Amino acid sequence: MRIKGTDTIDYADSICIIFGGKCVKEYLPDERCLDYTFDELLNDARENGYTGEGTILVVAESRLSGTVYRYGNYGPYWTKIGTTIGYA
């Protein structure tokens, strides 16, 4: 299922953006955790060296649960690929 760039990740304490051998970790303050969008994730990856080649894996997690997303695996869009229980 495709995720729009303007969709939000919902709730997360921290986000790990993984691409090309890099891991960019972001800790979100309470006021940002519900409005952080997938466009912002992609922009953060680009600002940290993502060139558009390969995929991006994102683990958005909190103490109780997490969600794993991928960009670029099937095309230039985000997909949800799994969930975690607690911190991964």
Order of alpha helices (4+ residues) and beta strands (2+ residues): beta-beta-beta-alpha-beta-beta-beta
